[in-house]
C-alpha cells in the first residue's frame, strides 16, 4: 500500500480554474487512496468541494495571483493568495508537497521564499519530461534561471539524476549537456566551462547533447540554462502541434484519407497522448525543501490529475531529502577548464 501523504493544491491556478482543477483533484483522489489534499482558494470554491470529498480539507485563501502580475511583487503583496498559502503549508509541515497550474514565476518565487531552498543548493530549477524515442528524457532547467553560472548546471544535473531515478525509475541515468555539437570544445565559453565541471563532478556525465538528440533517447537527463531550456521546450511543443495539425489536415482531405485515418485512429490517439504535456502533469521544481510541481497554465483536468500524482510520487520517493543528502557543493570560485 502506498504511504499516506498530504499535498496542498492551488485551486485557482490555470486558465480554466477552478473548474478543471477541482475535476483533476477529484480524479487524483480516486486514483490514489492514500492521498490527502488541502485545497487552497476562496472559501466559496474550496469549502463545497471539501465537504463532498472525504480526504480533502479546505484552506481559505481569498487572494489570487493573476498570470500577468509581477511574480515576486505579487508573492510579497498577496500573502493570502492560494499560491503563497499552499507553499506555507509545506513549510509548516501541514503538507509535504505543493501543486499549482498558476503563474510559473509566482510559484517559483513563493516556493523559494516560503518553502525554502535545500541547504547547499544555489538555485532551484524547473525540469520537464520530454517523450524521447527510447524513453522519457528529463530536461533541466526549462525556465527558472535565465542567467546561470556553469556551477549551477552541476547541481541541476545532480538534482535531475535523483528525480530521474526515484520518480521516472531510470537506473543509472545518462546525463548530457545541451550544446551545438558533440565535441568537448564546442559551444560558448559558458558551455565549455559547464562541460568541464560536469565531467569533473558528475560521474554519469556522458558528454554534449546536440538539439537533435533530445528526442532520440541518447540521454536520460539533459542540462542547460533556463533561457536555452525554455526555448528548446517551447520549440518542441510548437513543432508537435504543427505536426499533428498537418496530419489532421492530410487525413481528412478526401474519402481515401478518411478511411486510412479510421484504420490508424487508435495508434494516433496513443501517440498524441504520449506526446501531450498533459500526460506528464507539469514541471517539478527541484532544489526546494519539499515536492513542488508547476503545471501549464492551459492545463486540462487530466494534466492536473497527473501533476498531483507526480507530486505525490516525488514525496514518496523522498526526492528533496535524497537531493539534500547527495548534493555536492561546487564553489563559486571554481571554474571549468576550457578544452
C-alpha positions in Angstrom: 0.0 0.0 0.0 1.3 3.5 -0.8 2.4 5.7 2.0 -0.2 8.2 3.3 0.8 11.8 2.3 -0.8 15.2 2.1 -0.4 17.8 -0.7 -1.5 21.4 -0.8 -3.2 22.3 -4.1 -3.8 25.7 -5.6 -7.5 25.7 -6.6 -7.2 28.9 -8.6 -4.1 28.1 -10.8 -4.6 27.9 -14.6 -6.6 29.4 -17.4 -9.7 27.3 -16.7 -9.5 27.3 -12.9 -11.2 26.4 -10.6 -13.3 24.0 -12.7 -10.5 21.8 -14.3 -8.5 21.9 -11.0 -11.4 20.6 -9.0 -12.1 17.8 -11.5 -8.4 16.9 -11.7 -8.0 16.8 -7.9 -11.1 14.6 -7.6 -9.7 12.2 -10.2 -6.3 12.1 -8.4 -8.0 11.3 -5.1 -9.9 8.5 -6.8 -6.6 7.2 -8.3 -4.6 7.3 -5.1 -6.4 6.1 -2.0 -3.5 7.1 0.3 -3.6 10.7 -0.9 -5.0 13.6 1.1 -5.2 17.2 -0.1 -5.5 20.6 1.3 -7.3 22.7 -1.3 -6.3 26.4 -1.2 -8.6 29.1 -2.6 -11.6 31.3 -1.9 -14.0 29.7 0.7 -16.9 29.6 -1.8 -14.8 27.4 -4.1 -12.9 25.1 -1.7 -15.5 24.5 1.1 -18.2 22.7 -1.0 -15.5 20.5 -2.7 -14.0 19.6 0.7 -17.5 18.7 2.1 -18.0 16.4 -0.9 -14.6 14.6 -0.7 -13.6 12.8 2.4 -9.8 13.2 2.1 -9.9 16.9 1.2 -9.5 19.8 3.7 -10.4 23.3 2.7 -7.9 26.1 3.4 -9.4 29.6 2.7 -7.1 31.9 0.7 -9.0 34.8 -0.6 -6.5 36.4 -3.0 -5.4 35.1 -6.4 -2.2 35.9 -8.2 -3.0 36.5 -11.9 -0.8 35.4 -14.8 0.1 38.9 -15.8 1.2 40.1 -12.4 4.9 40.7 -11.5 5.7 37.3 -9.7 7.9 38.5 -6.9 5.9 41.6 -6.1 2.6 39.7 -6.1 4.0 37.0 -3.8 5.2 39.7 -1.3 2.0 41.7 -1.5 -0.7 38.9 -1.7 0.1 36.9 1.4 -3.4 35.4 1.4 -3.1 34.1 -2.1 -3.7 30.4 -2.9 -0.1 30.1 -4.1 1.5 31.6 -1.1 -0.8 29.8 1.4 -0.2 26.5 -0.4 3.6 26.9 -0.1 3.4 28.0 3.5 1.5 24.7 4.3 4.6 22.8 3.1 6.9 25.0 5.1 5.0 24.3 8.3 4.8 20.6 7.7 1.0 20.5 7.2 1.6 19.3 3.6 4.6 17.5 2.1 4.2 18.9 -1.4 2.5 21.6 -3.5 0.9 21.7 -6.9 -0.3 24.6 -8.9 -1.0 25.4 -12.6 -0.9 29.1 -11.9 1.8 31.7 -12.7 5.1 29.9 -13.0 7.1 32.9 -11.8 4.8 33.3 -8.8 5.2 29.6 -7.9 9.0 29.8 -8.2 9.1 32.9 -6.0 6.7 31.5 -3.4 8.4 28.1 -3.2 11.8 29.7 -2.9 10.7 32.2 -0.3 8.2 30.2 1.8 9.2 26.5 1.3 12.9 27.4 1.2 15.9 26.1 -0.7 17.6 22.8 0.2 20.9 23.6 2.1 23.7 23.9 -0.4 21.5 24.5 -3.4 22.5 27.7 -5.3 19.4 27.9 -7.5 16.3 25.7 -7.7 15.5 24.6 -11.2 12.5 23.5 -13.3 12.6 20.2 -15.1 10.4 18.8 -17.8 9.9 15.3 -19.0 10.2 15.1 -22.8 9.0 11.9 -24.6 12.1 10.6 -26.4 12.3 7.6 -28.7 14.0 5.3 -26.2 12.0 6.6 -23.1 11.5 9.8 -21.2 14.2 12.4 -21.1 14.3 15.0 -18.3 15.3 18.5 -19.5 16.6 20.9 -16.8 16.4 24.0 -16.5 13.4 25.0 -18.5 12.8 28.5 -17.2 13.6 29.1 -13.6 17.1 30.6 -14.2 17.6 32.6 -17.4 21.1 33.6 -16.3 23.3 30.9 -14.9 26.8 30.2 -13.8 28.4 27.0 -15.0 28.5 25.7 -11.4 24.7 25.8 -11.3 24.5 23.2 -14.1 26.4 20.7 -12.0 23.7 20.9 -9.3 21.0 20.8 -11.9 22.5 17.5 -13.2 22.7 16.1 -9.6 19.1 17.0 -8.8 17.7 15.8 -12.1 19.6 12.5 -11.7 17.9 11.9 -8.3 14.5 12.7 -9.8 15.1 10.5 -12.9 15.9 7.6 -10.6 13.3 8.0 -7.9 10.3 9.2 -9.9 10.9 8.1 -13.5 12.5 4.7 -12.5 15.6 5.3 -14.7 18.5 3.3 -13.4 21.9 5.0 -13.8 20.6 7.9 -15.9 23.0 9.2 -18.6 23.5 12.9 -18.4 24.2 15.3 -21.3 24.8 19.0 -21.7 22.7 20.7 -24.4 25.2 22.2 -26.8 25.7 22.9 -30.5 28.0 19.9 -31.2 29.2 16.6 -29.7 32.9 17.6 -29.3 34.1 18.7 -25.9 35.4 22.1 -27.2 32.1 23.1 -28.8 29.9 26.0 -27.7 30.3 29.2 -25.8 32.8 29.8 -23.0 29.9 29.2 -20.6 29.2 25.8 -22.3 32.8 24.8 -22.3 33.2 25.7 -18.6 30.0 23.8 -17.7 31.2 20.8 -19.7 34.5 20.7 -17.7 32.7 21.0 -14.4 30.2 18.3 -15.3 33.0 16.0 -16.3 34.7 16.6 -13.0 31.8 16.4 -10.6 29.1 14.2 -12.2 30.2 10.6 -12.8 27.2 9.9 -15.1 28.0 12.8 -17.4 28.2 11.4 -21.0 29.1 14.5 -23.0 27.3 17.1 -25.1 23.8 16.6 -26.4 23.0 18.2 -29.7 19.5 19.6 -30.0 18.5 16.8 -32.4 19.5 14.2 -29.8 16.9 15.5 -27.3 14.2 13.3 -28.8 16.4 10.4 -29.8 16.9 8.9 -26.3 20.7 9.1 -26.2 20.5 10.8 -22.8 18.2 10.4 -19.9 18.9 13.8 -18.4 19.9 16.9 -20.4 21.1 20.1 -18.5 21.2 23.7 -19.7 20.4 27.2 -18.6 16.8 28.2 -18.1 16.8 30.6 -21.1 18.0 27.9 -23.6 15.9 25.2 -22.0 12.7 27.2 -22.2 13.3 27.9 -25.9 14.1 24.2 -26.6 11.0 23.1 -24.8 8.6 25.5 -26.5 10.1 24.7 -29.9 9.4 21.0 -29.3 5.9 21.7 -28.1 5.2 24.0 -31.1 6.6 21.5 -33.6 4.4 18.7 -32.2 1.3 20.9 -32.5 2.3 21.8 -36.1 2.9 18.2 -37.0 -0.4 17.0 -35.6 -2.1 19.8 -37.4 -0.6 18.8 -40.8 -1.5 15.1 -40.1 -5.1 16.1 -39.3 -5.4 18.1 -42.5 -3.8 15.3 -44.6 -6.0 12.6 -43.1 -9.2 14.5 -43.6 -8.6 15.8 -47.2 -10.5 13.1 -49.0 -12.5 9.8 -48.8 -9.5 7.5 -49.1 -7.6 9.6 -46.5 -10.5 9.4 -44.1 -10.7 5.7 -44.4 -6.9 5.5 -43.7 -7.4 7.8 -40.7 -10.0 5.4 -39.3 -7.6 2.5 -39.6 -4.9 4.2 -37.7 -7.0 6.3 -35.3 -6.2 4.2 -32.2 -2.4 4.5 -32.7 -2.7 8.2 -33.5 -4.6 8.8 -30.3 -2.0 6.8 -28.4 0.8 8.8 -30.0 -0.9 12.1 -29.2 -1.3 11.0 -25.6 2.4 10.1 -25.3 3.5 13.5 -26.7 1.0 15.6 -24.8 2.3 17.7 -21.9 -0.9 16.7 -20.0 0.5 13.2 -19.7 3.4 14.4 -17.5 1.3 16.9 -15.5 3.8 19.6 -15.0 7.4 20.6 -14.2 9.0 19.6 -10.9 10.8 22.4 -9.2 13.9 20.7 -7.8 16.0 22.2 -5.0 13.3 23.3 -2.5 12.5 21.5 0.8 9.5 19.6 -0.4 7.9 18.4 -3.6 6.7 21.2 -5.9 5.2 20.7 -9.3 4.1 23.5 -11.6 1.6 22.8 -14.3 0.9 24.5 -17.6 -1.4 27.5 -17.5 -3.5 25.7 -20.1 -3.7 22.5 -18.0 -6.7 20.2 -18.5 -8.3 18.2 -15.8 -6.1 15.3 -16.9 -3.0 17.4 -16.6 -4.0 18.5 -13.1 -4.6 14.9 -12.1 -1.3 13.7 -13.4 0.5 16.7 -11.9 -0.9 15.9 -8.5 0.0 12.2 -8.8 3.6 13.1 -9.9 3.9 15.4 -6.9 2.8 12.6 -4.6 5.3 10.2 -6.2 8.1 12.8 -5.6 7.1 12.9 -1.9 7.1 9.1 -1.6 10.5 9.0 -3.3 11.9 11.4 -0.8 13.4 13.4 -3.7 14.1 16.5 -1.7 15.7 14.5 1.1 17.9 12.5 -1.3 19.0 15.6 -3.0 20.0 17.2 0.3 22.0 14.1 1.3 23.8 13.7 -2.1 24.3 17.2 -3.4 27.9 18.1 -4.0 28.5 21.8 -3.5 30.6 23.5 -6.2 32.3 26.7 -5.1 31.5 29.9 -6.8 35.3 30.4 -7.3 35.7 27.1 -9.2 35.9 27.5 -12.9 35.8 24.8 -15.6 38.9 24.5 -17.7 38.2 25.2 -21.3 39.0 22.4 -23.6 
